[in-house]
């Protein structure tokens, strides 16, 4: 029988003996040996998997680094490969052929969400370091698989939550830990925009000849081609993404987890649905989430059908403390002090004052619990470039990157638990140490999903449990 060169390639070649030998040699190198291997004039060979909206940004930033070069690009959409052709870069529709290139030391995974975990693990097994975009995973168990595989092959993996490379974000964390806004009472994450009336209801049909639809779907279930399931719009379908809870949620919650040292919620409650946008998409256009932690709660609100006159920017977080409030965005953070007042004066002014016997207002000098402060970032570009720079430096030094897999997996887990709560209609109780849902077998079954053939064989070959 004639073999299908595309589907059979993965099972027989994805983790070949040569890959194991190369990966084993790489893991045996010490940090000092790696530093010698990458001398002052050596360049790190980088492969880009996914030349889309974010992938093109990464390509520019890597090419601007003096010690790195893009060796090859892989994408399932031929016009995007053609767009990269002018840069004299090797092009592949099948990313596995890119992973076979021995001159590639590291890869950037900027594909649709449902590909992130498997492509990262296969790259690690091929002896490559990885910069993988957020959201990290499509379901919870993928994150632990990624951590285990990366550790086994001793790979450097950086996650694309670029706010960690923002100097003002680090200073915001220092201010919080110094008690500038007091004890954290709660955190708010709100993003609203108006996409009415939605993306329409195009019929299913044959995929464009320039799009490899089977490879686009990869480990996800086989579905008929639909324009809204394809390029960019994939993020509104459960097969490939988790809507804004995972898309923007991983960015915003990552800041919260990183600055406050969180491991996981005690419980998660979420309500909402696709209620207002009239199209064939699936993920919520309205979602409210409450995550419970030992000492405070985090509230997330996502609105896709109402801008709500909101001034909250993409990725913005608001920390509410006993001494003041800290809005933190990609551009700045600010400390807004709470007024320091006698509690009896606060309640005594209600409706102009109480009658005799109630709390009475007494004179006091105006004061505040903390000092106001504002700290601006240089630009979003600084964070993206800084994140790439940190990754390349860690490829050389073998140190853990600023956005490591373990902590990013825990953030992604919180996002997925919110969606599990939404889809089951129940509050989810979580054991962060065991990484298990407590007392809900139906919800627990949603922590993992099957991979479609032949990608299930790739997963088995990686030896994950």
N, C-alpha and C positions, 0 to 999 in steps of 0.2 A: 504493500500500500504506500502510495506517495504521501510523504509527511507534509503537514502544513508548516511552512518555514517560520510562520509567525508564532503559532501557538506552541509548536514543539520546541522552539528555541529556548523558552523559559525553563521548561522542566529539565532539559538535558544540559543546558549551558549556563543557567543563572548562577549556579554555585559549582563550578567545575573544580577539578583538582588543582588547576593552575591558580584559580582564585584562592583556594584554601592555602596553597603554598605561599602565594603573595601576601595574603592576609596574615598568615602565621609569621612570616618574616617581619611584617610591619609591626605586629604586636610585640615582637621580641625586642624592638628597638627601644632604648632608653631615651629620655628627654634630651640628654646630652648628645646621643647619637643622631637624633632627629635634627638638633640644632646644627651639627656638623654637616648633615646631609643637605640642609638648606643653608648654604653659605650666604655671605653678604650679597653675592651677585646671582644667586639661584632664584628662579621664579617658580611659584607654585602653579601647577597645571590644574585648571578648574573646568569642570563640565557643568553645563546648565541644563536641567531637566524642567521644561516648561517655560516657553518664551511668551508669556502673557503680560498682563498689566504690571504685575510686580516683578516678574522675571526680567523684563526689559530694564527695569530700574537697577536690579542687581547686576545685570550685565555691564551697564555703564559704570557702576561703582567699582566692580572688580577690575575692569579694564583701566580704570584710573589709578590703580595701585601699582607702584613700581616693581613689586616683587611677586606679581601674579599675572596670569594670562588665561583667557578663555580658550580652551582647546577645542571644545565641541559643544553643540547645542542639540537637544532632542525635543521634538514637539510632534503631536499627532495631527496637526493642522499644517498642511504644506505651505500655504502663504506665509505663515510665520517663520518657517524655515527659510523661505526665500528672502524674508526681511533681514534675516541674520546673514544671508549669503554674502552680502557686500562687505562683510567684515573678515572674509577669508577664514571662516570657522567651519570645521567639519560638521555635517548635519546628519541626524538620524531620526527616523520616525519611531524606531524602537529603542527605548532608553537602555536596554540591556547591551546593545552594541556599544553605546557610550561607556558603560561600566567596564567593558572589556579593554578599553584603551589604557595601556600601562602607563602612559605619560600623564594621565589624569590622577592627581593626588587627592582632590576633593571635589564634591559635587554640591550644587545648590538645587534643592527640590522646591519648585514653585509651581507645582501642578494643582489640579483640583483636590479638594480636601481628602477625598476617599483614597487617593493614591499616596498621601504623605507617609503613612506608617510603613507600608510594604516597600516603597522605593528607598526609604531611609535604611531599612534593615538589609535590603539586598545590596545597597551601596556599602554598608558596613562590612558585610560578608565578603565583598569584593576588595576590601582593603582601602576604602576611601573614607575620608572624613566628610562630614555632612553639615550643611547649613540648610535646615528645613523650615519652610514657612509655617506660620500659624494658619488655621487652628491645627494643633499638633496631630490630632487623631479624629477618626469618625466615631469610635466607640471606646469605652473605658479600657478594655483589656489590651487594646493595641498599644497603649502607653507603656504598660509594664513590659510587653514584648519588646518594645523599642529599647527601653532601658537595659533589659537583660542582654539583648543582642549587641548593643553598643559596648557594654562592659566586657562581654566575652571576647570581642575582637579589638578591645582597647582603642576605640575610635573616639575622636573629638566630634561632638554633635552640638551645634549651636541652633537655637530655636529663634525664629523671626519675630520676637517681641522687642522691637527696637527701642521702646521707651527705656529699657534698662541701660542703654548707652547714652541716654540724655543726662548731661551733667546736672541740670536743674532738678531732675527726678532724684538723683542721689542726694542732692542737698535737701530736698524736701523730706526724704527719709531721715536724714540727720536731724532735721528740725522736729519731726514727730518723735523720734527717740529721745530727744533732749527735753521733751515735755512742753514744747512751745504752744501746742493747742490742748494740752492736758490729756486726760484719759480718753481713749477712743470710745465713743458711745455708739456710733453707727457710721456706715459708709453708703454713699448714694452714687449709682451709675445710671445715667439717663441719656438716651440718644433718641431723638425724634426727627423725622423728616416726612415729607408727603410725596408718595409715589402713586397717588390716585391717577387713573382708575386701575392701574396694574399693568401687567405685561401681555395681556391678551390671551387668546386661546387658539394658537396655531395648530393645525392638524398634524398628526404623526405622518411621517413619510420617509422616503429614502434619504439617507444622509448625503451631504454634498460629496462629490467624488474626491475632493481634496482633504476630507476629514476621515481619518481612520476611526470609525465609530466604535468598533470592537475594542481597540486599544484605549480609546477615551474611557470606556466603561470599566475596563480592567477588572478588578476584583468585585465590582458592584454587580447587581443583578442585570441580566440582559433585558433591555427595554427597547421598544421601537424608537427610532430617532425622532426627536421633537426639538425645534429650535430653542425652546425654553429649558430643555435639559442639557443643552450644549454649552458652547463657549460663554463664559461669565455667569449666565443665568443658572448654571448647575446648582448654585448655592441656595436656591429656594426649594430644593427637593431633598427629602430625607435619605434617599439612596446615596447621596454624595456629600451632604453637609448637614449642619444643624441650625441654619438660619443665623440671625444676628446674635443669638446667645453664644454660639461658638465663634462666629466670625469676628464681631467686635468684643464679645464677652471675654475672649482669651486675652485680648490686648488690655482691657480695663482691669479685669480681675487679676491679671499678672502683676500689675502695679501694686494692687492691694496685698497680694500674697508676698511679694518680694519685700515691700517696705515693712510689713507687719509680721513677717515670719510665720505665715499660716501653713498648716498641713492639709486640712480638710474640714468641711462643715460637719456639724452634728446632724443637721437636717436641712432639707431643701423643699420649698413649696413653690409651685409655678402654675399660673393660670394664663389663658389667652387662646389664640387661634388665628387662622386666616379668615378674618371676618369681613373685611371691607374691600380689599383689592380683588377685582374680578378677573381672574385668570386661571390657568391650570397649574399653578404652583402650589406648594404644600406647606412650607414652613410658616410660622406665625407672622402676621403683620402687626400683631398686638401681643405683648408678653410682659407679664410682671412676675418677678422672682424675688423670693426672700430666702437668703442663706443664713442659717443660724450657726454662730461660732460661740465658744465658751463665754466670751465677755462682751460681745456686741453682735449686731446683725448687719448684713450687706443687702441693700435693696437695688435691684436692677429693673429698669423700665425700657422697653424697646417699642417704638412706634414707627410704623412704615406708612401709615395713612393719615397722619396728622403731625404737622410740624410743631404744634403746641407753643408757638412763639418762644421756643426753647433757645437759650444761649449756650447750651451744653455742646461742646465740640466732640468730634469723633475721638473716642478713647479717653474722654474726660472722667475724672473721679472727684468726688467731694468727701473729704474726711471731716466728720463732725466730732468735736472734742469738748471736754468740760471747760476749756478756757477760750475756745474759738473754733473757727472753721477754716479748712484749707481746701480750696479748689485747686486741682492739679490737672493740667492739660499737657498736650505735646509741646505747647509754646511757653508755659509759665506755671509757677505756683504762687499762691498768695495766702498770707495769714490774715484773716479778718477777725479781730478780737471781739469777744463777747463783752458786753457791758457788765461791770461788777456792781451789783446793787443789793441792798438789803432785801431778802425774799419777801418780807412783809410789805415793802414799798411796791414790789412788782405786782403782787395780788391786790394791794390796797388801792391801786389806780383804776381797777376794773369799773367800767361804767361811770367814771368820774369820781369814784370813791364810795365806800361803804357807809351805811348809817351807823349810828352809835352801837357799839358792841362788836363791830367787825374790825378787820385789820385797818389801821390808820397809817397814812404816809408821814414819815418823819424826814426832815431835811438831811441831805448828805451830799458830799462833794462828788462830782462825776469822776469815775475811774474805770479802767478796763483790766481784764484778767491777764492780758498778754499784750505784746507790742505788735503793731501792724508791720507787714513786710511783704515785698513783692520781688520775685526773682524770675527773670525772663530767660528763655533758652535762645540759642543763636538761630536754629532753624530745624525743621524736620530732617533736612538733608544731613545735618550733623549727626543725627541719631542713626540714620541708615548707613552712612559711610562709617561711622564709629563702630557699628555692629559688625560690618564686614571686616573692618580692620582688626577688631578683637578676635574674630574667627580665624583670620589668617595668622595672627600672632600665636594663637593657641595651636594651630596646625604645626607650627614650628617648635613651640615650647613643650607641647603635649600637656599643657595645663587645662583645667576645666574652664570652659568659656563662661561669659557673664550670664548667658541664658541657657542653663544646663537642662538636660532632659528630665531628670528626676523632678525638679520643682515645676517645670512646665507641664509634666504629666499630671501633677496634682491640680494645677489650675484647669487643665482641660477636663479633668474628672468632674470638677464642680460644675462646669458648663454642661456636660453630658447629663449629670444628675438632675439639673434643672429641666432639661428636655424630657427626661424620663418621667419626672413628676407631671409635666404638662401633658404628656401622651397617655399616662395612666390615670390622671385625674386625682392623684393621691400625694400626700406628703411622704417624702422619702427620708428614711433614717439611715445614716451612713457610719460605718466603722472605718475610720481613716487608716488605722494600723493594719487591719486585715484586708482592706479594700473590698469590703462586702456591704451589700444592702441588707439591712436588718429586717427580718420578719415579713418579707414580701417576695415570694418566689417568682411571680410574674414580672415584677420590676427587675429582679436580679437577672433574669434571663435576657434582659435588654442590655446587659453590660458587654455582650459579645455578639458578633454577627458572623455568618459564614462567608467565605470568599468563593467567588465563582471560579470554575475550572477555566484554564489550567493554573490559575494563581493560587488555588488552595494547595497545589503541589509545591509551589515556591515557598509557601508558609511552612509546610511540613519540613521541607529541606532545611529551613532555618533552625529547626529544633525547638521552637517555642512551645510553651505549655499554657 
